[in-house]
Amino acid sequence: MPNDNDQDSNSRGKKKKSDAERRIQQAARLADILKMLNLLRGYGRWNAAGLAREFECNERTVRRNLKVLEYAGIPIFYNRKERCYYLRSDYSFPVLNLNPEEMLGQAIATVTTKAIGLDISEGAEPTTINLAATNEEMQEILAQAGELVEVLGLQLADHSQHQEIIRTVQQALLNGKQIRGLYRSPYRDKDFELQIEPYRLCLIKQAWYIVGRGEGMPKPHTYRIARFKSLKMLELNASIPEDFTLDEYLGNAWTVFRGESSHEIELLFEPEAALLASETRWHATQEIKWHQDGTATFKFTVDGLDEILTWILGWTGRVQIINPPELRSLYRDQLKKGLEMLGE
């Protein structure tokens, strides 16, 4: 017969869920509840058994989610004759009152998420359409804003063939599941299979990336979405470290890949280039000091030199590398290779 000590031992043996895992499960449940509300708003006939099949859960979970909707003030009733759940026919959802600035923000979000290369499903457009349907004033402001605002020249990686892969990653993150797919790396001769516990899906500079821990790897890595040839969600649970943050993971990387050592960068820009470069905040650590002759010193603290070297090469002839010496050496080597390719 089990005693209290046995029960305590069993309790300790069970793995405690992290806050991150709990948040993901809560988000997944909320998504199910909102989808259930959408189904009940339609013209179908839904009973507990039908909803349980739709959501692949038991009827007890269905009734619990219906209670959540009732507590939120949504009038759901059960028609005993038809044995189905309905929303009260005279019920209308509250109209969200947005001020002009908030509506402009929604319109900009819609235009931005439709930008070529972003390819994040339908983006913000369905929400904008629903908001526009609530009243004429909102419809007019949203329409005008959509005509006056354009998003061009983002120069994003081509994700047009990867919408399904992005959706798969989103679903895996919401459900706390692992993913597996065929990956192409420019540093390997052949495609190879990857199994990943995804931590984050993030847009960094011009491309979508997965940050996660590959099978058998001790620490997380960064994987570019556009390099996946295929991807599927597994039934295996993923475990996101409770203390994981993107800021800490990326550190002071110039763009995506964090180098092993930290470097204090000091660059001197010519006057015209200094004006152009100062219009953009290139890095979180950026500092600018202007000089009387119009030149400017830019300072950064970065982890690794490869990525910032690529950026500096774009300013060739208009910038001097003051520090560190090893960056000057790498820069000189790249210029020599370029001249050799030109036959100089």
C-alpha positions as CSV (number, residue, x, y, z in Angstrom):
1,M,0.0,0.0,0.0
2,P,1.5,3.4,-1.0
3,N,2.4,5.7,1.8
4,D,2.8,9.5,1.9
5,N,6.5,9.2,1.2
6,D,5.8,7.3,-2.0
7,Q,3.4,10.0,-3.1
8,D,5.9,12.7,-2.4
9,S,8.5,10.8,-4.4
10,N,6.1,10.5,-7.3
11,S,5.4,14.2,-7.2
12,R,9.0,15.1,-7.2
13,G,9.6,12.8,-10.2
14,K,7.1,14.6,-12.3
15,K,8.7,17.3,-14.4
16,K,7.4,20.8,-13.5
17,K,6.2,22.8,-16.5
18,S,8.1,26.0,-17.1
19,D,6.3,29.4,-17.3
20,A,7.1,29.4,-21.1
21,E,5.4,26.1,-21.6
22,R,2.4,27.2,-19.6
23,R,2.1,30.4,-21.6
24,I,2.2,28.4,-24.8
25,Q,-0.5,26.0,-23.6
26,Q,-2.7,28.9,-22.5
27,A,-2.3,30.6,-25.9
28,A,-3.2,27.3,-27.6
29,R,-6.3,27.0,-25.4
30,L,-7.4,30.6,-26.1
31,A,-7.0,29.9,-29.8
32,D,-9.3,26.9,-29.5
33,I,-11.9,28.9,-27.5
34,L,-11.9,31.7,-30.1
35,K,-12.2,29.1,-32.9
36,M,-15.2,27.6,-31.0
37,L,-16.8,31.0,-30.8
38,N,-16.3,31.4,-34.6
39,L,-18.0,28.1,-35.3
40,L,-21.0,28.9,-33.1
41,R,-21.4,32.2,-34.9
42,G,-21.8,30.4,-38.2
43,Y,-24.7,28.5,-39.5
44,G,-23.6,25.0,-38.5
45,R,-25.2,22.8,-35.9
46,W,-22.8,21.9,-33.1
47,N,-23.2,19.7,-30.1
48,A,-20.6,18.6,-27.5
49,A,-19.7,15.5,-29.4
50,G,-19.2,17.4,-32.7
51,L,-17.1,20.0,-31.1
52,A,-15.0,17.4,-29.3
53,R,-14.3,15.7,-32.7
54,E,-13.4,19.1,-34.3
55,F,-11.0,20.0,-31.6
56,E,-9.7,16.5,-30.9
57,C,-10.5,16.7,-27.2
58,N,-13.1,15.2,-24.8
59,E,-16.6,16.6,-24.2
60,R,-15.6,17.7,-20.7
61,T,-13.1,20.1,-22.2
62,V,-15.7,21.4,-24.7
63,R,-18.1,22.2,-21.9
64,R,-15.3,23.9,-19.9
65,N,-14.5,26.1,-22.8
66,L,-18.2,27.0,-23.4
67,K,-18.3,28.0,-19.7
68,V,-15.3,30.4,-20.4
69,L,-17.3,32.0,-23.2
70,E,-20.4,32.4,-20.9
71,Y,-18.3,34.0,-18.2
72,A,-17.0,36.4,-20.8
73,G,-20.6,37.6,-21.3
74,I,-21.3,35.8,-24.5
75,P,-24.9,34.3,-24.4
76,I,-24.6,30.7,-25.4
77,F,-27.7,28.5,-25.0
78,Y,-28.4,24.8,-25.5
79,N,-31.4,23.9,-27.7
80,R,-32.7,20.7,-26.1
81,K,-35.0,19.9,-29.1
82,E,-32.2,20.1,-31.7
83,R,-29.5,19.1,-29.2
84,C,-27.2,21.9,-30.3
85,Y,-25.4,25.0,-28.9
86,Y,-26.3,28.4,-30.3
87,L,-25.5,32.1,-29.8
88,R,-28.6,34.1,-29.0
89,S,-29.8,35.5,-32.3
90,D,-30.2,39.1,-31.1
91,Y,-26.7,39.3,-29.7
92,S,-24.2,41.6,-31.4
93,F,-20.5,41.8,-30.5
94,P,-19.3,45.1,-28.9
95,V,-17.8,47.5,-31.4
96,L,-14.2,48.3,-30.8
97,N,-13.8,52.1,-30.7
98,L,-10.4,53.1,-32.1
99,N,-9.2,56.7,-32.4
100,P,-7.8,57.9,-35.7
101,E,-4.2,57.3,-34.6
102,E,-5.0,53.7,-33.6
103,M,-6.8,53.2,-36.9
104,L,-3.8,54.5,-38.8
105,G,-1.6,52.1,-36.9
106,Q,-3.8,49.2,-37.9
107,A,-3.7,50.3,-41.6
108,I,0.1,50.6,-41.5
109,A,0.2,47.1,-39.9
110,T,-1.9,45.8,-42.8
111,V,0.2,47.3,-45.5
112,T,3.5,46.2,-43.7
113,T,2.4,42.6,-43.4
114,K,1.5,42.5,-47.1
115,A,5.1,43.5,-48.0
116,I,6.7,41.3,-50.6
117,G,8.9,38.7,-48.9
118,L,7.3,38.9,-45.5
119,D,4.8,36.2,-46.3
120,I,3.2,35.8,-42.8
121,S,-0.1,34.2,-43.8
122,E,-2.9,36.8,-44.2
123,G,-1.2,39.2,-41.9
124,A,-3.2,42.1,-40.4
125,E,-5.7,42.4,-43.3
126,P,-8.5,40.2,-41.9
127,T,-8.6,42.3,-38.7
128,T,-8.7,45.5,-40.7
129,I,-11.6,44.2,-42.8
130,N,-13.5,43.2,-39.7
131,L,-12.9,46.7,-38.1
132,A,-14.0,48.4,-41.3
133,A,-17.3,46.6,-41.2
134,T,-18.2,48.0,-37.8
135,N,-19.0,51.6,-38.9
136,E,-18.6,54.0,-41.9
137,E,-16.2,56.4,-40.2
138,M,-13.8,53.6,-39.4
139,Q,-14.2,52.2,-42.9
140,E,-13.4,55.5,-44.5
141,I,-10.3,56.3,-42.4
142,L,-8.9,52.7,-42.9
143,A,-9.4,53.0,-46.6
144,Q,-7.8,56.4,-46.9
145,A,-4.8,55.3,-44.8
146,G,-4.4,52.1,-46.9
147,E,-4.2,54.2,-50.1
148,L,-1.7,56.8,-48.7
149,V,0.7,54.4,-47.1
150,E,3.0,52.1,-49.0
151,V,5.8,49.8,-47.9
152,L,8.5,49.3,-50.5
153,G,12.1,48.2,-50.9
154,L,12.4,46.1,-47.7
155,Q,14.7,43.8,-49.7
156,L,13.5,40.7,-47.7
157,A,14.6,37.2,-48.5
158,D,12.1,35.5,-50.8
159,H,9.7,33.5,-48.5
160,S,7.0,33.1,-51.1
161,Q,7.6,29.3,-51.2
162,H,7.8,29.0,-47.4
163,Q,4.4,30.2,-46.1
164,E,3.5,26.6,-45.1
165,I,6.8,26.2,-43.3
166,I,6.3,29.5,-41.4
167,R,2.8,28.3,-40.4
168,T,4.2,25.0,-39.2
169,V,6.7,26.7,-37.0
170,Q,4.0,29.0,-35.6
171,Q,1.8,26.0,-34.8
172,A,4.7,24.1,-33.2
173,L,5.5,27.0,-31.0
174,L,1.8,27.4,-29.9
175,N,1.5,23.7,-29.2
176,G,4.9,23.2,-27.6
177,K,6.0,20.6,-30.2
178,Q,9.3,19.7,-31.9
179,I,9.8,20.0,-35.7
180,R,11.7,18.0,-38.3
181,G,12.7,19.0,-41.8
182,L,15.2,18.9,-44.6
183,Y,17.7,21.8,-44.4
184,R,20.1,23.3,-47.0
185,S,23.2,24.9,-45.7
186,P,25.7,26.9,-47.8
187,Y,28.5,25.3,-45.8
188,R,27.6,21.6,-46.6
189,D,27.6,19.7,-49.9
190,K,24.3,18.0,-49.3
191,D,20.9,18.7,-47.7
192,F,20.5,17.2,-44.2
193,E,17.7,16.4,-41.8
194,L,17.2,18.5,-38.7
195,Q,15.1,17.9,-35.6
196,I,14.6,21.0,-33.6
197,E,13.0,22.2,-30.3
198,P,11.9,25.6,-31.5
199,Y,12.3,28.5,-29.0
200,R,11.4,31.5,-31.2
201,L,10.4,32.5,-34.7
202,C,11.9,35.9,-35.5
203,L,12.3,38.4,-38.3
204,I,15.9,39.7,-38.2
205,K,16.9,42.3,-40.7
206,Q,15.9,40.7,-44.0
207,A,14.8,37.2,-43.2
208,W,12.8,34.9,-41.0
209,Y,14.7,32.6,-38.6
210,I,14.0,29.8,-36.2
211,V,16.0,29.9,-33.0
212,G,16.0,26.5,-31.3
213,R,18.0,23.6,-30.1
214,G,18.8,20.9,-32.6
215,E,18.7,17.2,-31.6
216,G,21.9,16.2,-29.8
217,M,23.1,19.8,-29.6
218,P,24.0,21.3,-26.2
219,K,22.9,24.8,-27.0
220,P,20.4,26.6,-29.4
221,H,21.3,27.7,-32.9
222,T,19.8,30.0,-35.6
223,Y,18.2,28.4,-38.7
224,R,17.1,30.4,-41.7
225,I,13.5,29.6,-42.8
226,A,14.2,30.0,-46.5
227,R,16.8,27.2,-46.3
228,F,14.2,24.6,-45.3
229,K,13.1,22.4,-48.2
230,S,10.4,20.7,-46.0
231,L,9.2,20.9,-42.4
232,K,6.6,19.1,-40.3
233,M,5.5,19.3,-36.7
234,L,6.1,16.2,-34.5
235,E,4.1,14.8,-31.6
236,L,7.2,15.1,-29.4
237,N,7.0,17.8,-26.8
238,A,9.5,20.7,-26.9
239,S,11.0,22.2,-23.8
240,I,11.8,26.0,-23.9
241,P,14.1,27.0,-21.1
242,E,12.2,29.3,-18.7
243,D,15.0,31.9,-18.6
244,F,15.6,32.0,-22.4
245,T,15.5,35.5,-24.0
246,L,16.5,36.5,-27.5
247,D,18.4,39.5,-26.3
248,E,20.7,37.3,-24.2
249,Y,21.0,34.7,-26.9
250,L,21.9,37.2,-29.7
251,G,24.0,39.3,-27.4
252,N,25.8,42.0,-29.4
253,A,25.7,40.2,-32.7
254,W,25.8,42.7,-35.6
255,T,22.9,40.9,-37.3
256,V,22.1,37.2,-36.6
257,F,25.2,35.2,-35.7
258,R,27.0,35.9,-32.5
259,G,30.7,35.6,-32.6
260,E,32.8,34.2,-29.8
261,S,34.5,37.4,-28.7
262,S,33.5,41.0,-28.1
263,H,35.1,43.9,-30.0
264,E,35.1,47.6,-29.6
265,I,34.6,49.0,-33.1
266,E,35.6,52.6,-34.1
267,L,35.0,53.9,-37.6
268,L,35.6,57.3,-39.1
269,F,33.1,58.3,-41.9
270,E,33.7,61.0,-44.5
271,P,31.2,64.0,-44.3
272,E,28.7,62.9,-46.9
273,A,28.8,59.2,-45.8
274,A,28.5,60.3,-42.2
275,L,25.2,62.1,-42.9
276,L,23.8,59.1,-44.7
277,A,25.0,56.5,-42.1
278,S,23.7,58.6,-39.2
279,E,20.1,58.4,-40.6
280,T,19.9,54.8,-39.5
281,R,20.4,53.1,-36.1
282,W,22.5,50.2,-37.2
283,H,23.1,48.6,-33.8
284,A,21.8,48.9,-30.2
285,T,25.3,50.0,-29.0
286,Q,25.7,52.7,-31.7
287,E,27.4,56.0,-30.6
288,I,28.2,58.9,-32.9
289,K,30.6,61.7,-32.4
290,W,30.6,64.6,-34.9
291,H,33.8,66.5,-35.8
292,Q,34.1,70.1,-37.0
293,D,35.2,69.1,-40.5
294,G,31.9,67.2,-41.0
295,T,33.3,63.7,-40.4
296,A,31.9,61.5,-37.7
297,T,33.2,58.7,-35.5
298,F,30.9,55.7,-35.1
299,K,31.4,53.4,-32.2
300,F,29.9,49.9,-31.7
301,T,30.4,47.0,-29.4
302,V,29.9,43.7,-31.3
303,D,30.3,40.0,-30.8
304,G,32.2,38.8,-33.8
305,L,33.6,40.6,-36.8
306,D,32.3,38.8,-39.9
307,E,28.9,40.4,-40.2
308,I,30.1,44.0,-39.5
309,L,32.9,43.5,-42.0
310,T,30.3,42.8,-44.8
311,W,28.5,46.0,-43.8
312,I,31.8,48.1,-43.8
313,L,32.7,46.8,-47.3
314,G,29.6,48.6,-48.6
315,W,31.1,51.9,-47.4
316,T,34.4,51.3,-49.1
317,G,36.2,54.6,-50.0
318,R,34.1,56.6,-47.5
319,V,35.1,55.1,-44.2
320,Q,38.3,54.4,-42.2
321,I,38.6,51.6,-39.7
322,I,40.3,53.0,-36.6
323,N,39.9,50.0,-34.3
324,P,40.3,47.1,-33.9
325,P,43.5,46.2,-35.9
326,E,42.2,42.7,-36.7
327,L,39.1,44.2,-38.4
328,R,41.4,46.4,-40.5
329,S,43.4,43.3,-41.5
330,L,40.2,41.4,-42.5
331,Y,39.0,44.4,-44.5
332,R,42.4,44.6,-46.3
333,D,42.3,40.9,-47.2
334,Q,38.8,41.3,-48.7
335,L,39.8,44.3,-50.8
336,K,42.9,42.4,-52.1
337,K,40.6,39.5,-53.1
338,G,38.3,41.9,-54.9
339,L,41.2,43.5,-56.8
340,E,42.5,40.1,-57.8
341,M,39.2,39.1,-59.2
342,L,39.3,42.3,-61.3
343,G,42.8,41.3,-62.5
344,E,44.3,44.3,-60.7
